[in-house]
């Protein structure tokens, strides 16, 4: 027993198809945006790495050692009131 599809789509099914189409378009736009942001972040990291390496090489050439990282501060206990 086969069910015949109506020649015309109901307004509900047309609205559902439109929502699905819009969601797919928005998803594709969002994925492209995320990819674009990832590329920008990688470019920025590469630029910063190059600057850091250049600065470290210049410091090594002049014999100046980079400043050591400050030691982490000890936590103090809060006194109950």
HUZIJO-V745602 format. One record per pair of residues at least 12 apart in sequence whose ideal C-beta (glycine too) atoms are under 10 Angstrom apart, sorted by the first residue. I is the first residue (numbers start at 1). GAP is how many residues later the second one is. Records with the same first field share a line. If there is no record, write none. Layout:
I = GAP / GAP
This chain:
52 = 14
